[in-house]
Amino acid sequence: MKLSFKKNGVEHHPINFWHLKDGNVISIYQGTRGANPELDFIVKYKSNLKRLRAPSHTHWIVDLIIKKEYDSNTVKEYIEEWIELYDRIEPFKNDEERKNYKLYYTDYFVNRFNGIDNLGAFSVEFLSSLIELFIKCEKQTPGAFMFKNLLSLVKEYSEDKKDYYQIISYSKRV
């Protein structure tokens, strides 16, 4: 499976990648942003027979909205646990750690929240992998908060405190 891509004539190769049970491969590539650009990374994924894609926040948010319609309490608990973990997850300290990183929380979430696994387009494994990596990426820049705010909005949506338009609108800006 080809995980490299060209942008502006430059070939980009994955720093690290993870094969998921649902057939997706999630990979990270060198980024250039934030307070620590040498450890910044961008996330992409590839499904069988499809092109390499950067996951849009709106896509995984819509998937959680679909899951919420079937099991609101489970989605709320799922997001609450990620929000609780957010403050404990550390950014990468060096390039070696980033190259050798194993997704730490994904198996826990797959086992704990398998009831929402077959709802929507994405598996819990896929969503959890993205969320774990997005948290680590945001943590590269001290004081960054937009992804954490997005998680909080999903929680409030699952509690019927925010509406569909508020959450989708914010997801387009993150």
PyMOL commands that place a pseudoatom at each C-alpha (Angstrom):
pseudoatom trace, name=CA, resn=MET, resi=1, chain=A, elem=C, hetatm=0, pos=[0.000, 0.000, 0.000]
pseudoatom trace, name=CA, resn=LYS, resi=2, chain=A, elem=C, hetatm=0, pos=[1.511, 3.294, -1.112]
pseudoatom trace, name=CA, resn=LEU, resi=3, chain=A, elem=C, hetatm=0, pos=[1.532, 5.851, 1.705]
pseudoatom trace, name=CA, resn=SER, resi=4, chain=A, elem=C, hetatm=0, pos=[3.753, 8.491, 0.104]
pseudoatom trace, name=CA, resn=PHE, resi=5, chain=A, elem=C, hetatm=0, pos=[2.364, 11.561, -1.620]
pseudoatom trace, name=CA, resn=LYS, resi=6, chain=A, elem=C, hetatm=0, pos=[3.632, 14.508, -3.640]
pseudoatom trace, name=CA, resn=LYS, resi=7, chain=A, elem=C, hetatm=0, pos=[2.838, 18.097, -2.795]
pseudoatom trace, name=CA, resn=ASN, resi=8, chain=A, elem=C, hetatm=0, pos=[4.366, 21.002, -4.677]
pseudoatom trace, name=CA, resn=GLY, resi=9, chain=A, elem=C, hetatm=0, pos=[6.752, 18.578, -6.378]
pseudoatom trace, name=CA, resn=VAL, resi=10, chain=A, elem=C, hetatm=0, pos=[8.091, 17.221, -3.074]
pseudoatom trace, name=CA, resn=GLU, resi=11, chain=A, elem=C, hetatm=0, pos=[7.635, 13.558, -2.154]
pseudoatom trace, name=CA, resn=HIS, resi=12, chain=A, elem=C, hetatm=0, pos=[6.451, 13.039, 1.435]
pseudoatom trace, name=CA, resn=HIS, resi=13, chain=A, elem=C, hetatm=0, pos=[6.967, 9.723, 3.195]
pseudoatom trace, name=CA, resn=PRO, resi=14, chain=A, elem=C, hetatm=0, pos=[5.286, 8.619, 6.426]
pseudoatom trace, name=CA, resn=ILE, resi=15, chain=A, elem=C, hetatm=0, pos=[7.150, 9.089, 9.682]
pseudoatom trace, name=CA, resn=ASN, resi=16, chain=A, elem=C, hetatm=0, pos=[5.024, 6.388, 11.297]
pseudoatom trace, name=CA, resn=PHE, resi=17, chain=A, elem=C, hetatm=0, pos=[1.901, 4.420, 10.404]
pseudoatom trace, name=CA, resn=TRP, resi=18, chain=A, elem=C, hetatm=0, pos=[-0.582, 2.042, 11.982]
pseudoatom trace, name=CA, resn=HIS, resi=19, chain=A, elem=C, hetatm=0, pos=[-2.615, -0.749, 10.357]
pseudoatom trace, name=CA, resn=LEU, resi=20, chain=A, elem=C, hetatm=0, pos=[-6.117, -0.892, 11.797]
pseudoatom trace, name=CA, resn=LYS, resi=21, chain=A, elem=C, hetatm=0, pos=[-8.358, -3.953, 11.989]
pseudoatom trace, name=CA, resn=ASP, resi=22, chain=A, elem=C, hetatm=0, pos=[-10.973, -2.221, 9.798]
pseudoatom trace, name=CA, resn=GLY, resi=23, chain=A, elem=C, hetatm=0, pos=[-8.506, -2.130, 6.873]
pseudoatom trace, name=CA, resn=ASN, resi=24, chain=A, elem=C, hetatm=0, pos=[-7.541, 1.525, 7.212]
pseudoatom trace, name=CA, resn=VAL, resi=25, chain=A, elem=C, hetatm=0, pos=[-3.959, 2.650, 7.606]
pseudoatom trace, name=CA, resn=ILE, resi=26, chain=A, elem=C, hetatm=0, pos=[-3.336, 5.861, 9.518]
pseudoatom trace, name=CA, resn=SER, resi=27, chain=A, elem=C, hetatm=0, pos=[-0.029, 7.607, 8.922]
pseudoatom trace, name=CA, resn=ILE, resi=28, chain=A, elem=C, hetatm=0, pos=[1.732, 10.758, 10.036]
pseudoatom trace, name=CA, resn=TYR, resi=29, chain=A, elem=C, hetatm=0, pos=[3.991, 13.035, 7.994]
pseudoatom trace, name=CA, resn=GLN, resi=30, chain=A, elem=C, hetatm=0, pos=[6.273, 15.914, 8.845]
pseudoatom trace, name=CA, resn=GLY, resi=31, chain=A, elem=C, hetatm=0, pos=[4.367, 19.120, 9.531]
pseudoatom trace, name=CA, resn=THR, resi=32, chain=A, elem=C, hetatm=0, pos=[5.590, 22.705, 9.678]
pseudoatom trace, name=CA, resn=ARG, resi=33, chain=A, elem=C, hetatm=0, pos=[3.289, 24.508, 12.104]
pseudoatom trace, name=CA, resn=GLY, resi=34, chain=A, elem=C, hetatm=0, pos=[2.984, 25.389, 15.745]
pseudoatom trace, name=CA, resn=ALA, resi=35, chain=A, elem=C, hetatm=0, pos=[5.465, 26.221, 18.458]
pseudoatom trace, name=CA, resn=ASN, resi=36, chain=A, elem=C, hetatm=0, pos=[7.481, 23.076, 17.767]
pseudoatom trace, name=CA, resn=PRO, resi=37, chain=A, elem=C, hetatm=0, pos=[7.449, 22.635, 13.944]
pseudoatom trace, name=CA, resn=GLU, resi=38, chain=A, elem=C, hetatm=0, pos=[10.214, 20.019, 13.938]
pseudoatom trace, name=CA, resn=LEU, resi=39, chain=A, elem=C, hetatm=0, pos=[7.880, 17.678, 15.861]
pseudoatom trace, name=CA, resn=ASP, resi=40, chain=A, elem=C, hetatm=0, pos=[4.664, 18.833, 14.194]
pseudoatom trace, name=CA, resn=PHE, resi=41, chain=A, elem=C, hetatm=0, pos=[2.909, 16.263, 12.061]
pseudoatom trace, name=CA, resn=ILE, resi=42, chain=A, elem=C, hetatm=0, pos=[-0.045, 15.887, 9.759]
pseudoatom trace, name=CA, resn=VAL, resi=43, chain=A, elem=C, hetatm=0, pos=[-2.350, 12.881, 9.823]
pseudoatom trace, name=CA, resn=LYS, resi=44, chain=A, elem=C, hetatm=0, pos=[-3.574, 11.028, 6.752]
pseudoatom trace, name=CA, resn=TYR, resi=45, chain=A, elem=C, hetatm=0, pos=[-5.354, 7.746, 6.219]
pseudoatom trace, name=CA, resn=LYS, resi=46, chain=A, elem=C, hetatm=0, pos=[-5.834, 5.271, 3.433]
pseudoatom trace, name=CA, resn=SER, resi=47, chain=A, elem=C, hetatm=0, pos=[-8.552, 2.695, 2.904]
pseudoatom trace, name=CA, resn=ASN, resi=48, chain=A, elem=C, hetatm=0, pos=[-8.190, -0.205, 0.517]
pseudoatom trace, name=CA, resn=LEU, resi=49, chain=A, elem=C, hetatm=0, pos=[-8.506, 0.889, -3.122]
pseudoatom trace, name=CA, resn=LYS, resi=50, chain=A, elem=C, hetatm=0, pos=[-8.961, 4.546, -2.131]
pseudoatom trace, name=CA, resn=ARG, resi=51, chain=A, elem=C, hetatm=0, pos=[-6.593, 7.467, -2.215]
pseudoatom trace, name=CA, resn=LEU, resi=52, chain=A, elem=C, hetatm=0, pos=[-4.610, 8.785, 0.730]
pseudoatom trace, name=CA, resn=ARG, resi=53, chain=A, elem=C, hetatm=0, pos=[-6.721, 11.385, 2.563]
pseudoatom trace, name=CA, resn=ALA, resi=54, chain=A, elem=C, hetatm=0, pos=[-6.333, 13.955, 5.307]
pseudoatom trace, name=CA, resn=PRO, resi=55, chain=A, elem=C, hetatm=0, pos=[-9.208, 13.378, 7.727]
pseudoatom trace, name=CA, resn=SER, resi=56, chain=A, elem=C, hetatm=0, pos=[-11.481, 16.369, 7.981]
pseudoatom trace, name=CA, resn=HIS, resi=57, chain=A, elem=C, hetatm=0, pos=[-12.658, 17.218, 11.474]
pseudoatom trace, name=CA, resn=THR, resi=58, chain=A, elem=C, hetatm=0, pos=[-16.137, 17.604, 10.015]
pseudoatom trace, name=CA, resn=HIS, resi=59, chain=A, elem=C, hetatm=0, pos=[-16.101, 13.989, 8.785]
pseudoatom trace, name=CA, resn=TRP, resi=60, chain=A, elem=C, hetatm=0, pos=[-15.382, 12.393, 12.156]
pseudoatom trace, name=CA, resn=ILE, resi=61, chain=A, elem=C, hetatm=0, pos=[-17.722, 14.863, 13.892]
pseudoatom trace, name=CA, resn=VAL, resi=62, chain=A, elem=C, hetatm=0, pos=[-20.578, 13.870, 11.576]
pseudoatom trace, name=CA, resn=ASP, resi=63, chain=A, elem=C, hetatm=0, pos=[-19.796, 10.223, 12.322]
pseudoatom trace, name=CA, resn=LEU, resi=64, chain=A, elem=C, hetatm=0, pos=[-20.124, 10.894, 16.058]
pseudoatom trace, name=CA, resn=ILE, resi=65, chain=A, elem=C, hetatm=0, pos=[-23.369, 12.801, 15.421]
pseudoatom trace, name=CA, resn=ILE, resi=66, chain=A, elem=C, hetatm=0, pos=[-24.741, 9.716, 13.652]
pseudoatom trace, name=CA, resn=LYS, resi=67, chain=A, elem=C, hetatm=0, pos=[-23.606, 7.470, 16.497]
pseudoatom trace, name=CA, resn=LYS, resi=68, chain=A, elem=C, hetatm=0, pos=[-25.193, 9.884, 19.002]
pseudoatom trace, name=CA, resn=GLU, resi=69, chain=A, elem=C, hetatm=0, pos=[-28.575, 9.534, 17.339]
pseudoatom trace, name=CA, resn=TYR, resi=70, chain=A, elem=C, hetatm=0, pos=[-28.490, 5.803, 18.119]
pseudoatom trace, name=CA, resn=ASP, resi=71, chain=A, elem=C, hetatm=0, pos=[-26.741, 5.871, 21.503]
pseudoatom trace, name=CA, resn=SER, resi=72, chain=A, elem=C, hetatm=0, pos=[-26.385, 9.333, 23.011]
pseudoatom trace, name=CA, resn=ASN, resi=73, chain=A, elem=C, hetatm=0, pos=[-25.124, 8.191, 26.426]
pseudoatom trace, name=CA, resn=THR, resi=74, chain=A, elem=C, hetatm=0, pos=[-22.340, 6.035, 25.007]
pseudoatom trace, name=CA, resn=VAL, resi=75, chain=A, elem=C, hetatm=0, pos=[-21.101, 8.833, 22.725]
pseudoatom trace, name=CA, resn=LYS, resi=76, chain=A, elem=C, hetatm=0, pos=[-21.183, 11.238, 25.689]
pseudoatom trace, name=CA, resn=GLU, resi=77, chain=A, elem=C, hetatm=0, pos=[-19.134, 8.806, 27.812]
pseudoatom trace, name=CA, resn=TYR, resi=78, chain=A, elem=C, hetatm=0, pos=[-16.728, 8.189, 24.925]
pseudoatom trace, name=CA, resn=ILE, resi=79, chain=A, elem=C, hetatm=0, pos=[-16.016, 11.904, 24.534]
pseudoatom trace, name=CA, resn=GLU, resi=80, chain=A, elem=C, hetatm=0, pos=[-15.899, 12.531, 28.301]
pseudoatom trace, name=CA, resn=GLU, resi=81, chain=A, elem=C, hetatm=0, pos=[-13.149, 9.935, 28.623]
pseudoatom trace, name=CA, resn=TRP, resi=82, chain=A, elem=C, hetatm=0, pos=[-11.161, 11.578, 25.803]
pseudoatom trace, name=CA, resn=ILE, resi=83, chain=A, elem=C, hetatm=0, pos=[-11.562, 14.995, 27.454]
pseudoatom trace, name=CA, resn=GLU, resi=84, chain=A, elem=C, hetatm=0, pos=[-10.324, 13.527, 30.735]
pseudoatom trace, name=CA, resn=LEU, resi=85, chain=A, elem=C, hetatm=0, pos=[-7.317, 11.986, 28.963]
pseudoatom trace, name=CA, resn=TYR, resi=86, chain=A, elem=C, hetatm=0, pos=[-6.562, 15.182, 27.060]
pseudoatom trace, name=CA, resn=ASP, resi=87, chain=A, elem=C, hetatm=0, pos=[-4.758, 16.795, 30.002]
pseudoatom trace, name=CA, resn=ARG, resi=88, chain=A, elem=C, hetatm=0, pos=[-2.666, 13.676, 30.657]
pseudoatom trace, name=CA, resn=ILE, resi=89, chain=A, elem=C, hetatm=0, pos=[-1.542, 13.013, 27.085]
pseudoatom trace, name=CA, resn=GLU, resi=90, chain=A, elem=C, hetatm=0, pos=[1.907, 14.453, 26.416]
pseudoatom trace, name=CA, resn=PRO, resi=91, chain=A, elem=C, hetatm=0, pos=[3.296, 15.771, 23.128]
pseudoatom trace, name=CA, resn=PHE, resi=92, chain=A, elem=C, hetatm=0, pos=[6.181, 13.970, 21.497]
pseudoatom trace, name=CA, resn=LYS, resi=93, chain=A, elem=C, hetatm=0, pos=[9.464, 14.839, 23.206]
pseudoatom trace, name=CA, resn=ASN, resi=94, chain=A, elem=C, hetatm=0, pos=[11.703, 13.970, 20.255]
pseudoatom trace, name=CA, resn=ASP, resi=95, chain=A, elem=C, hetatm=0, pos=[11.712, 12.576, 16.735]
pseudoatom trace, name=CA, resn=GLU, resi=96, chain=A, elem=C, hetatm=0, pos=[12.619, 9.063, 17.885]
pseudoatom trace, name=CA, resn=GLU, resi=97, chain=A, elem=C, hetatm=0, pos=[9.534, 8.896, 20.107]
pseudoatom trace, name=CA, resn=ARG, resi=98, chain=A, elem=C, hetatm=0, pos=[7.367, 10.088, 17.213]
pseudoatom trace, name=CA, resn=LYS, resi=99, chain=A, elem=C, hetatm=0, pos=[8.856, 7.497, 14.802]
pseudoatom trace, name=CA, resn=ASN, resi=100, chain=A, elem=C, hetatm=0, pos=[8.291, 4.617, 17.219]
pseudoatom trace, name=CA, resn=TYR, resi=101, chain=A, elem=C, hetatm=0, pos=[4.990, 5.653, 18.791]
pseudoatom trace, name=CA, resn=LYS, resi=102, chain=A, elem=C, hetatm=0, pos=[2.415, 2.928, 19.368]
pseudoatom trace, name=CA, resn=LEU, resi=103, chain=A, elem=C, hetatm=0, pos=[-1.194, 4.051, 19.686]
pseudoatom trace, name=CA, resn=TYR, resi=104, chain=A, elem=C, hetatm=0, pos=[-1.651, 3.742, 23.415]
pseudoatom trace, name=CA, resn=TYR, resi=105, chain=A, elem=C, hetatm=0, pos=[-5.370, 4.301, 24.076]
pseudoatom trace, name=CA, resn=THR, resi=106, chain=A, elem=C, hetatm=0, pos=[-7.054, 2.842, 21.008]
pseudoatom trace, name=CA, resn=ASP, resi=107, chain=A, elem=C, hetatm=0, pos=[-7.481, -0.743, 22.273]
pseudoatom trace, name=CA, resn=TYR, resi=108, chain=A, elem=C, hetatm=0, pos=[-9.049, 0.475, 25.502]
pseudoatom trace, name=CA, resn=PHE, resi=109, chain=A, elem=C, hetatm=0, pos=[-11.636, 2.543, 23.603]
pseudoatom trace, name=CA, resn=VAL, resi=110, chain=A, elem=C, hetatm=0, pos=[-12.362, -0.287, 21.152]
pseudoatom trace, name=CA, resn=ASN, resi=111, chain=A, elem=C, hetatm=0, pos=[-13.083, -2.678, 24.024]
pseudoatom trace, name=CA, resn=ARG, resi=112, chain=A, elem=C, hetatm=0, pos=[-14.991, -0.160, 26.150]
pseudoatom trace, name=CA, resn=PHE, resi=113, chain=A, elem=C, hetatm=0, pos=[-17.150, 1.365, 23.387]
pseudoatom trace, name=CA, resn=ASN, resi=114, chain=A, elem=C, hetatm=0, pos=[-17.736, -1.488, 20.954]
pseudoatom trace, name=CA, resn=GLY, resi=115, chain=A, elem=C, hetatm=0, pos=[-21.503, -0.834, 21.188]
pseudoatom trace, name=CA, resn=ILE, resi=116, chain=A, elem=C, hetatm=0, pos=[-21.165, 2.146, 18.835]
pseudoatom trace, name=CA, resn=ASP, resi=117, chain=A, elem=C, hetatm=0, pos=[-18.626, 0.485, 16.572]
pseudoatom trace, name=CA, resn=ASN, resi=118, chain=A, elem=C, hetatm=0, pos=[-21.001, -0.483, 13.764]
pseudoatom trace, name=CA, resn=LEU, resi=119, chain=A, elem=C, hetatm=0, pos=[-22.892, 2.816, 13.720]
pseudoatom trace, name=CA, resn=GLY, resi=120, chain=A, elem=C, hetatm=0, pos=[-21.878, 5.449, 11.177]
pseudoatom trace, name=CA, resn=ALA, resi=121, chain=A, elem=C, hetatm=0, pos=[-19.022, 5.254, 8.700]
pseudoatom trace, name=CA, resn=PHE, resi=122, chain=A, elem=C, hetatm=0, pos=[-16.009, 4.958, 11.018]
pseudoatom trace, name=CA, resn=SER, resi=123, chain=A, elem=C, hetatm=0, pos=[-14.997, 2.302, 13.503]
pseudoatom trace, name=CA, resn=VAL, resi=124, chain=A, elem=C, hetatm=0, pos=[-14.242, 3.170, 17.122]
pseudoatom trace, name=CA, resn=GLU, resi=125, chain=A, elem=C, hetatm=0, pos=[-10.663, 2.062, 16.418]
pseudoatom trace, name=CA, resn=PHE, resi=126, chain=A, elem=C, hetatm=0, pos=[-10.377, 4.566, 13.566]
pseudoatom trace, name=CA, resn=LEU, resi=127, chain=A, elem=C, hetatm=0, pos=[-11.971, 7.450, 15.520]
pseudoatom trace, name=CA, resn=SER, resi=128, chain=A, elem=C, hetatm=0, pos=[-9.891, 6.737, 18.619]
pseudoatom trace, name=CA, resn=SER, resi=129, chain=A, elem=C, hetatm=0, pos=[-6.665, 6.594, 16.612]
pseudoatom trace, name=CA, resn=LEU, resi=130, chain=A, elem=C, hetatm=0, pos=[-7.442, 9.972, 15.035]
pseudoatom trace, name=CA, resn=ILE, resi=131, chain=A, elem=C, hetatm=0, pos=[-8.411, 11.570, 18.343]
pseudoatom trace, name=CA, resn=GLU, resi=132, chain=A, elem=C, hetatm=0, pos=[-5.281, 10.277, 20.088]
pseudoatom trace, name=CA, resn=LEU, resi=133, chain=A, elem=C, hetatm=0, pos=[-3.052, 11.658, 17.328]
pseudoatom trace, name=CA, resn=PHE, resi=134, chain=A, elem=C, hetatm=0, pos=[-4.923, 14.985, 17.097]
pseudoatom trace, name=CA, resn=ILE, resi=135, chain=A, elem=C, hetatm=0, pos=[-4.494, 15.480, 20.854]
pseudoatom trace, name=CA, resn=LYS, resi=136, chain=A, elem=C, hetatm=0, pos=[-0.761, 14.728, 20.653]
pseudoatom trace, name=CA, resn=CYS, resi=137, chain=A, elem=C, hetatm=0, pos=[-0.452, 17.138, 17.729]
pseudoatom trace, name=CA, resn=GLU, resi=138, chain=A, elem=C, hetatm=0, pos=[-2.318, 19.959, 19.458]
pseudoatom trace, name=CA, resn=LYS, resi=139, chain=A, elem=C, hetatm=0, pos=[-0.177, 19.440, 22.566]
pseudoatom trace, name=CA, resn=GLN, resi=140, chain=A, elem=C, hetatm=0, pos=[2.929, 20.288, 20.481]
pseudoatom trace, name=CA, resn=THR, resi=141, chain=A, elem=C, hetatm=0, pos=[1.894, 23.943, 20.827]
pseudoatom trace, name=CA, resn=PRO, resi=142, chain=A, elem=C, hetatm=0, pos=[1.458, 25.130, 24.429]
pseudoatom trace, name=CA, resn=GLY, resi=143, chain=A, elem=C, hetatm=0, pos=[-1.801, 26.996, 24.879]
pseudoatom trace, name=CA, resn=ALA, resi=144, chain=A, elem=C, hetatm=0, pos=[-3.434, 25.514, 21.762]
pseudoatom trace, name=CA, resn=PHE, resi=145, chain=A, elem=C, hetatm=0, pos=[-7.076, 24.712, 22.452]
pseudoatom trace, name=CA, resn=MET, resi=146, chain=A, elem=C, hetatm=0, pos=[-9.195, 24.375, 19.306]
pseudoatom trace, name=CA, resn=PHE, resi=147, chain=A, elem=C, hetatm=0, pos=[-9.232, 20.580, 19.182]
pseudoatom trace, name=CA, resn=LYS, resi=148, chain=A, elem=C, hetatm=0, pos=[-10.024, 20.336, 22.900]
pseudoatom trace, name=CA, resn=ASN, resi=149, chain=A, elem=C, hetatm=0, pos=[-12.846, 22.833, 22.349]
pseudoatom trace, name=CA, resn=LEU, resi=150, chain=A, elem=C, hetatm=0, pos=[-14.154, 20.640, 19.560]
pseudoatom trace, name=CA, resn=LEU, resi=151, chain=A, elem=C, hetatm=0, pos=[-14.242, 17.643, 21.910]
pseudoatom trace, name=CA, resn=SER, resi=152, chain=A, elem=C, hetatm=0, pos=[-16.121, 19.762, 24.458]
pseudoatom trace, name=CA, resn=LEU, resi=153, chain=A, elem=C, hetatm=0, pos=[-18.630, 20.810, 21.800]
pseudoatom trace, name=CA, resn=VAL, resi=154, chain=A, elem=C, hetatm=0, pos=[-19.278, 17.161, 20.923]
pseudoatom trace, name=CA, resn=LYS, resi=155, chain=A, elem=C, hetatm=0, pos=[-19.897, 16.463, 24.603]
pseudoatom trace, name=CA, resn=GLU, resi=156, chain=A, elem=C, hetatm=0, pos=[-22.311, 19.391, 24.856]
pseudoatom trace, name=CA, resn=TYR, resi=157, chain=A, elem=C, hetatm=0, pos=[-24.045, 18.238, 21.681]
pseudoatom trace, name=CA, resn=SER, resi=158, chain=A, elem=C, hetatm=0, pos=[-24.500, 14.764, 23.178]
pseudoatom trace, name=CA, resn=GLU, resi=159, chain=A, elem=C, hetatm=0, pos=[-26.101, 16.477, 26.206]
pseudoatom trace, name=CA, resn=ASP, resi=160, chain=A, elem=C, hetatm=0, pos=[-28.429, 18.468, 23.901]
pseudoatom trace, name=CA, resn=LYS, resi=161, chain=A, elem=C, hetatm=0, pos=[-26.784, 21.747, 24.996]
pseudoatom trace, name=CA, resn=LYS, resi=162, chain=A, elem=C, hetatm=0, pos=[-25.456, 22.578, 21.492]
pseudoatom trace, name=CA, resn=ASP, resi=163, chain=A, elem=C, hetatm=0, pos=[-27.148, 22.129, 18.178]
pseudoatom trace, name=CA, resn=TYR, resi=164, chain=A, elem=C, hetatm=0, pos=[-26.021, 20.515, 14.942]
pseudoatom trace, name=CA, resn=TYR, resi=165, chain=A, elem=C, hetatm=0, pos=[-25.187, 23.828, 13.257]
pseudoatom trace, name=CA, resn=GLN, resi=166, chain=A, elem=C, hetatm=0, pos=[-22.943, 24.993, 16.095]
pseudoatom trace, name=CA, resn=ILE, resi=167, chain=A, elem=C, hetatm=0, pos=[-20.840, 21.846, 16.109]
pseudoatom trace, name=CA, resn=ILE, resi=168, chain=A, elem=C, hetatm=0, pos=[-20.524, 21.562, 12.310]
pseudoatom trace, name=CA, resn=SER, resi=169, chain=A, elem=C, hetatm=0, pos=[-19.683, 25.249, 11.961]
pseudoatom trace, name=CA, resn=TYR, resi=170, chain=A, elem=C, hetatm=0, pos=[-16.891, 25.002, 14.541]
pseudoatom trace, name=CA, resn=SER, resi=171, chain=A, elem=C, hetatm=0, pos=[-15.528, 21.775, 13.019]
pseudoatom trace, name=CA, resn=LYS, resi=172, chain=A, elem=C, hetatm=0, pos=[-14.912, 23.611, 9.730]
pseudoatom trace, name=CA, resn=ARG, resi=173, chain=A, elem=C, hetatm=0, pos=[-12.639, 26.137, 11.460]
pseudoatom trace, name=CA, resn=VAL, resi=174, chain=A, elem=C, hetatm=0, pos=[-10.434, 23.675, 13.385]
for i in range(1, 174): cmd.bond("trace and resi %d" % i, "trace and resi %d" % (i + 1))
show_as sticks, trace
zoom trace
